[in-house]
């Protein structure tokens, strides 16, 4: 078996490393920072702990599969998975509130009917049925197989079975997520609920293809999960699995070049001038970082999906509160923007701007490991913002104060209980991940002329592969794990690999 150099220690890169090590390869991971996990980090202060990246998990089966395929200990022996119930609480612009149970279509329908009035629940339930059809049509080609060479088939074909919408003498079918809300849900609160799933990934629902219906469906069908101790515990478990399989990690080792010989990747060069030979190179880094390591024309063959650019980032505010978490508090509350159009225009305009009242996600985990004692609570606020490296700390601090004000709609006594807060900006994400402006990649989606596909895991350079959120099948913790499985399969089985059956 061969020597493999992995650039970066994000979740996707580590997933590939563990699988490749089990297959008999000698794997070394080169990480420019001093720790593993990529965007999955933790901030600690005064006995409080916070996730600064993803806070919840969908499709845990992806990570269960990794642990099954790389050793005898299952995932649940390494971390404690908790199914979040309710999956979410929503506070709409008109003040309406609703709690949606986890992984229960009947429960969600009943909750929406009670809060919004009939037939809101029925419309949402019917939408989920159509979303399931879109999921069934796209699950394998978009998530479980390497990107098709004829990927334009995925780009042109809309898998969502939109309902005919008749108005006067015209009949239309929804082609974007925004149109699904307008034509099929026909309630601004249901539309806000639908669009919040796209906004969470930095997608503009007005232009995002209707196939994005799979995003709320994933949560509905497979549930929403939390890892006790925070999502950083998942990164720890994956790192430990790698070490147990004799993957070598070199932290503080920045890769500045990918070596080539006779047109094939043959190793990496480090910032200190060290050259490390390898039979294969796996790059789990952002596009800008990779293009700095290898000639740009070599990363992507003619006709392949181009790298995603200009994606939004996230602003995260970490709140330490006196007083314990009230019993029955929802783990996740989404506070919807008062003015949808203003939010979307600000976030996705040219140039993008920052809005004072964005859609806000409030995470309040019931986890004693994140607080000094039962008399305190740790809360995380997250909003999608433009990837603006020029934004000053003062600008972000001012916006963070406005987010705290918005959060009072979900936590009325927040200001009185607040001890201190910390702000994590797009610049912090950029420093951690290397992504330009702190951009965060969304998952791959079909249709939309390929605008939401990601470059293939193979490149124009034989022996060089890409893994993680910036390559197929895109961003998000489940997709990172899938990406690692695809790259490992391509290296172990060769280009004929077509995914697990």
C-alpha positions in Angstrom: 0.0 0.0 0.0 1.1 3.6 -0.5 2.0 6.7 1.4 -0.8 9.4 1.5 -0.4 13.0 2.5 -3.5 14.7 3.7 -3.6 18.5 3.7 -5.8 19.8 6.6 -7.3 18.1 9.6 -11.0 19.0 9.1 -13.7 16.4 9.6 -13.8 15.4 6.0 -10.0 15.0 5.8 -9.9 13.0 9.0 -12.8 10.8 7.7 -10.8 10.0 4.6 -7.6 9.5 6.6 -9.2 6.9 9.0 -10.7 4.9 6.1 -7.4 5.0 4.1 -5.4 3.9 7.1 -7.7 0.9 7.7 -7.2 0.0 4.0 -3.5 -0.4 4.8 -2.1 3.0 3.6 0.5 5.0 5.6 -1.3 8.3 6.2 0.1 11.6 7.4 -2.1 14.6 8.0 -0.4 18.1 7.7 -2.4 20.8 9.5 -1.3 24.4 9.5 -3.0 25.3 12.9 -2.2 23.6 16.2 -5.3 21.4 16.4 -7.8 19.3 14.4 -11.4 19.8 13.5 -11.4 22.6 10.9 -14.4 24.8 11.7 -15.5 22.5 14.5 -13.9 24.3 17.4 -14.7 25.1 21.0 -14.3 28.3 23.0 -13.9 28.1 26.8 -13.9 30.8 29.5 -14.8 30.9 33.2 -16.1 27.3 33.1 -18.4 28.0 30.1 -18.0 26.1 26.8 -19.3 26.9 23.4 -19.3 25.4 19.9 -18.0 28.0 17.5 -18.9 26.0 14.4 -21.8 23.7 13.8 -24.0 23.2 16.8 -26.3 20.4 15.7 -26.0 17.2 13.6 -28.3 15.6 11.0 -27.7 12.2 9.3 -25.6 10.7 12.2 -25.6 7.5 10.2 -22.7 8.9 8.1 -20.5 9.0 11.2 -21.8 5.7 12.5 -20.7 4.2 9.2 -17.2 5.7 9.6 -16.8 4.1 13.0 -18.2 0.7 11.9 -15.9 0.7 8.9 -12.8 1.7 10.8 -12.9 -0.3 14.0 -14.9 -2.3 16.5 -16.1 0.6 18.7 -19.3 2.1 17.4 -19.8 5.9 17.4 -22.1 5.7 20.5 -19.2 4.2 22.5 -17.1 7.3 21.7 -19.7 10.1 22.0 -23.1 10.5 23.6 -25.7 11.3 20.9 -28.9 13.0 22.0 -31.9 13.4 19.8 -33.2 17.0 20.2 -36.9 17.4 21.0 -38.5 19.6 19.9 -36.2 19.8 16.8 -36.8 23.6 16.8 -38.9 26.5 18.1 -39.8 29.3 15.7 -40.7 32.9 16.5 -42.2 34.5 13.4 -42.3 38.2 12.5 -45.9 38.6 13.6 -45.1 37.1 17.1 -46.6 33.6 16.4 -44.6 30.9 18.0 -44.5 27.2 17.3 -42.5 24.2 18.6 -41.9 21.4 16.0 -41.4 17.9 17.3 -38.4 15.9 16.1 -38.8 13.4 13.3 -42.6 13.3 13.5 -44.6 14.3 10.4 -47.9 13.9 12.3 -46.6 15.9 15.2 -45.3 18.7 13.0 -48.6 18.9 11.1 -50.6 19.1 14.3 -48.2 21.7 15.8 -48.5 23.9 12.7 -52.3 23.7 12.6 -52.5 24.6 16.2 -50.1 27.6 16.0 -50.9 28.9 12.5 -54.4 27.6 11.9 -55.6 25.0 9.4 -54.6 24.1 6.7 -51.0 25.2 7.5 -50.0 21.8 8.8 -51.6 19.9 5.9 -49.7 22.1 3.4 -46.4 21.6 5.2 -47.1 17.8 5.4 -47.8 17.6 1.7 -44.7 19.6 0.9 -42.6 17.1 2.9 -44.0 14.3 0.8 -42.8 16.1 -2.3 -39.5 16.8 -0.7 -39.1 13.1 0.0 -39.4 12.4 -3.7 -36.7 15.0 -4.4 -34.5 13.3 -1.8 -35.1 9.9 -3.3 -34.2 11.2 -6.7 -30.9 12.9 -5.7 -29.6 11.0 -2.6 -27.4 8.6 -4.4 -26.0 10.7 -7.3 -25.4 13.8 -5.1 -24.2 12.2 -1.8 -23.2 8.6 -2.3 -21.4 8.6 -5.6 -18.4 10.5 -7.0 -19.6 13.5 -9.2 -20.7 12.2 -12.5 -18.5 13.1 -15.5 -21.7 14.2 -17.2 -22.7 16.3 -14.2 -24.7 18.7 -16.4 -27.5 16.1 -16.1 -27.7 16.9 -12.4 -27.6 20.6 -13.2 -30.4 20.7 -15.7 -32.9 18.3 -14.1 -35.1 19.6 -11.3 -36.0 16.7 -9.0 -38.6 18.5 -7.0 -42.1 17.6 -8.2 -43.6 21.1 -8.0 -47.4 21.5 -8.0 -49.0 23.3 -10.8 -50.0 26.8 -9.7 -52.8 28.5 -11.6 -53.5 32.2 -11.6 -55.7 33.9 -14.0 -54.7 32.4 -17.4 -51.2 31.3 -16.4 -50.0 28.0 -15.0 -46.6 27.9 -13.3 -44.5 25.5 -11.3 -42.1 26.4 -8.7 -38.5 26.4 -9.8 -36.9 28.1 -6.8 -37.4 27.6 -3.1 -39.0 31.0 -2.8 -41.5 30.0 -5.3 -42.3 26.8 -3.5 -43.2 29.0 -0.5 -45.3 31.4 -2.6 -47.1 28.9 -4.8 -47.5 25.8 -2.5 -47.3 26.9 1.1 -49.1 30.3 0.7 -48.4 31.5 4.2 -45.6 33.9 5.0 -44.8 32.1 8.2 -44.6 28.7 6.4 -42.4 30.4 3.8 -40.2 31.8 6.5 -39.9 28.3 8.0 -39.0 26.8 4.6 -36.5 29.5 3.7 -34.7 29.4 7.1 -33.3 26.1 6.1 -31.6 27.6 3.0 -30.5 30.8 4.9 -28.8 28.6 7.5 -26.4 27.5 4.7 -26.1 31.0 3.3 -28.4 30.4 0.3 -30.7 33.0 -1.2 -34.1 31.3 -1.5 -35.1 33.6 -4.3 -32.7 31.9 -6.7 -31.9 28.6 -4.9 -33.4 25.7 -6.9 -36.5 24.0 -5.5 -34.4 20.9 -4.9 -33.3 22.6 -1.7 -36.5 21.1 -0.3 -34.3 18.2 0.7 -32.8 20.4 3.5 -35.9 20.5 5.7 -36.7 17.0 4.7 -33.3 15.7 6.0 -34.1 17.1 9.4 -37.7 15.8 9.4 -36.7 12.2 8.2 -33.5 11.6 10.1 -33.9 13.9 13.1 -31.8 16.6 14.7 -29.1 15.4 17.1 -26.7 16.9 19.6 -23.4 15.6 20.8 -23.1 15.8 24.6 -20.3 18.1 25.4 -20.6 20.0 22.1 -19.9 19.1 18.5 -16.2 19.4 19.3 -16.6 16.0 20.9 -17.4 14.5 17.5 -14.1 16.0 16.1 -12.2 14.5 19.1 -13.7 11.1 18.6 -12.8 11.1 14.9 -9.3 12.3 15.6 -8.8 9.6 18.2 -10.1 7.0 15.7 -7.4 8.2 13.3 -4.7 8.0 15.9 -5.8 4.5 16.9 -5.5 3.5 13.2 -1.9 4.9 13.2 -2.6 8.1 11.2 0.2 10.5 11.9 -0.7 14.1 12.6 1.8 17.0 12.2 0.3 20.2 13.6 1.8 23.6 12.8 2.8 22.2 9.4 1.7 24.4 6.6 1.7 22.9 3.1 2.8 25.5 0.5 3.1 23.3 -2.5 1.9 20.0 -4.1 4.8 18.3 -5.8 4.4 16.9 -9.3 6.5 14.6 -11.4 5.6 13.5 -14.9 2.2 15.2 -14.4 1.3 13.3 -11.3 1.1 14.4 -7.6 4.1 13.0 -5.7 4.1 14.7 -2.4 3.9 18.0 -0.6 6.3 20.9 0.3 6.0 22.5 3.7 6.5 26.2 4.7 9.9 25.3 6.2 11.1 23.9 3.0 10.7 20.3 4.0 9.6 17.9 1.2 7.4 14.9 2.0 7.0 12.3 -0.7 3.6 10.6 -1.2 1.9 8.3 -3.7 -1.4 10.2 -3.2 -2.2 13.7 -1.9 -5.6 14.5 -0.4 -6.4 18.2 0.0 -9.0 19.1 2.6 -8.6 22.9 2.3 -10.5 25.9 0.8 -10.1 26.7 -2.9 -7.8 29.7 -2.4 -5.5 27.6 -0.2 -5.3 24.8 -2.7 -4.7 27.1 -5.7 -1.8 28.5 -3.8 -0.3 25.0 -3.5 -0.7 23.8 -7.1 -0.9 25.4 -10.5 -4.5 26.6 -11.0 -5.0 24.8 -14.3 -4.1 21.5 -12.6 -6.9 21.6 -10.0 -9.8 21.5 -12.4 -10.1 19.8 -15.7 -11.9 21.6 -18.6 -15.7 21.2 -18.3 -15.6 20.4 -14.5 -17.7 22.3 -12.0 -15.9 25.5 -11.0 -15.1 26.2 -7.3 -17.8 28.1 -5.4 -16.9 31.8 -4.7 -18.5 34.7 -2.9 -20.4 32.7 -0.4 -21.7 34.3 2.9 -20.2 33.7 6.3 -21.5 33.6 9.9 -21.4 35.9 12.9 -21.5 34.0 16.2 -22.1 35.5 19.6 -21.4 33.4 22.7 -23.4 34.4 25.8 -22.6 33.5 29.4 -25.7 33.9 31.6 -26.3 33.8 35.3 -29.3 31.6 36.2 -29.9 28.1 35.1 -31.6 27.0 31.9 -35.4 26.8 32.5 -36.9 23.4 32.3 -38.6 22.7 29.0 -36.5 25.2 27.0 -36.1 24.3 23.4 -32.5 23.5 22.3 -32.9 25.6 19.1 -35.0 28.6 18.5 -35.1 30.4 15.1 -36.1 34.1 15.4 -37.3 35.1 11.9 -36.5 38.5 10.3 -39.2 41.1 10.5 -38.6 42.1 6.8 -37.7 39.1 4.6 -37.1 41.2 1.5 -34.8 43.7 3.3 -32.8 40.8 4.8 -32.3 39.0 1.5 -31.4 42.3 -0.3 -28.9 43.2 2.3 -27.3 39.7 2.5 -27.2 38.9 -1.2 -27.1 42.3 -2.8 -24.1 43.7 -4.7 -22.2 44.7 -2.7 -23.6 42.7 0.3 -24.4 44.6 3.4 -25.2 43.8 7.0 -28.8 44.0 8.2 -29.8 45.0 11.7 -32.5 42.3 12.1 -31.4 39.1 10.4 -32.9 35.6 10.9 -31.2 34.4 14.1 -30.6 31.0 15.4 -30.5 30.7 19.2 -28.9 27.5 20.7 -29.6 26.7 24.4 -28.2 23.2 25.0 -29.2 21.2 28.1 -25.6 20.2 28.8 -24.0 20.5 32.3 -20.6 20.0 30.7 -20.8 23.5 29.1 -21.5 25.5 32.3 -19.7 26.0 35.6 -22.8 24.8 37.5 -26.5 24.4 37.4 -26.9 28.1 38.2 -25.6 29.3 34.8 -26.5 28.9 31.1 -24.4 29.0 27.9 -26.2 30.3 24.8 -25.0 30.6 21.2 -26.4 33.1 18.7 -25.7 32.6 15.0 -26.6 34.7 11.9 -25.6 34.5 8.3 -23.6 37.6 7.2 -21.6 38.7 4.2 -18.1 37.3 3.9 -16.5 40.7 4.5 -12.8 40.5 5.5 -12.7 44.3 5.5 -15.3 44.5 8.3 -13.8 45.9 11.5 -14.1 44.5 15.0 -16.1 47.5 15.9 -18.6 46.9 13.1 -19.0 43.3 14.1 -19.3 44.2 17.8 -22.1 46.7 17.0 -23.9 44.0 15.0 -23.5 41.5 17.8 -25.2 43.9 20.2 -28.2 44.1 17.7 -28.2 40.3 17.6 -28.5 40.2 21.4 -31.5 42.5 21.1 -33.1 40.2 18.5 -32.4 37.2 20.8 -34.5 38.8 23.5 -37.6 37.7 21.5 -36.5 34.2 22.4 -35.0 34.8 25.8 -36.9 37.8 27.3 -34.7 38.1 30.4 -31.4 37.8 28.5 -30.0 41.3 29.2 -30.6 41.0 32.9 -28.9 37.6 33.1 -25.9 38.4 30.8 -22.5 38.1 32.4 -20.4 38.6 29.3 -20.3 37.8 25.6 -17.7 36.9 23.0 -17.9 37.5 19.3 -16.7 35.2 16.5 -16.5 37.0 13.1 -15.9 36.0 9.5 -12.3 36.9 10.0 -12.1 34.3 12.8 -13.5 31.7 10.4 -11.1 32.7 7.7 -8.2 32.3 10.2 -9.4 28.8 11.3 -10.3 27.4 7.9 -8.4 29.4 5.3 -11.6 30.2 3.4 -11.6 33.6 1.8 -13.6 36.1 3.8 -14.6 33.3 6.2 -17.1 31.9 3.6 -19.0 28.7 4.6 -19.8 26.2 1.9 -23.4 24.8 1.5 -24.2 21.2 0.6 -24.5 20.2 -3.1 -28.0 20.6 -4.7 -29.3 19.5 -8.0 -30.8 21.8 -10.8 -30.1 25.5 -10.8 -27.7 25.1 -13.8 -25.1 23.5 -11.5 -24.8 26.6 -9.4 -24.9 24.5 -6.2 -22.7 21.6 -7.3 -19.1 21.4 -6.1 -16.0 20.3 -7.9 -15.3 16.6 -8.2 -13.1 14.9 -5.6 -10.7 14.0 -8.5 -8.6 16.7 -10.1 -6.8 17.1 -13.4 -3.6 16.0 -11.6 -3.5 12.2 -11.2 -3.0 11.3 -7.6 -4.4 14.6 -6.3 -7.8 14.5 -4.7 -10.0 17.0 -2.8 -12.1 16.4 0.3 -14.4 18.4 2.6 -16.9 21.1 2.2 -15.4 22.8 -0.8 -15.6 19.7 -2.9 -18.3 17.1 -3.8 -20.8 16.7 -2.1 -20.4 20.1 -0.3 -20.6 21.6 3.1 -22.1 20.4 6.4 -21.0 17.7 8.8 -22.8 14.8 7.1 -21.5 15.9 3.7 -18.0 16.1 5.1 -18.2 12.5 6.2 -19.6 11.4 2.8 -16.8 13.3 1.1 -14.2 11.3 3.1 -15.8 8.0 2.1 -15.8 9.0 -1.6 -12.2 9.9 -1.6 -11.1 6.8 0.2 -13.1 4.7 -2.3 -11.5 6.5 -5.3 -8.0 5.9 -3.9 -8.5 2.3 -2.8 -10.7 1.0 -5.7 -9.7 3.4 -8.4 -11.7 5.6 -10.8 -14.2 2.8 -11.3 -15.4 3.3 -7.7 -19.1 4.2 -7.7 -19.9 4.5 -4.0 -21.2 2.0 -1.5 -24.1 -0.2 -2.7 
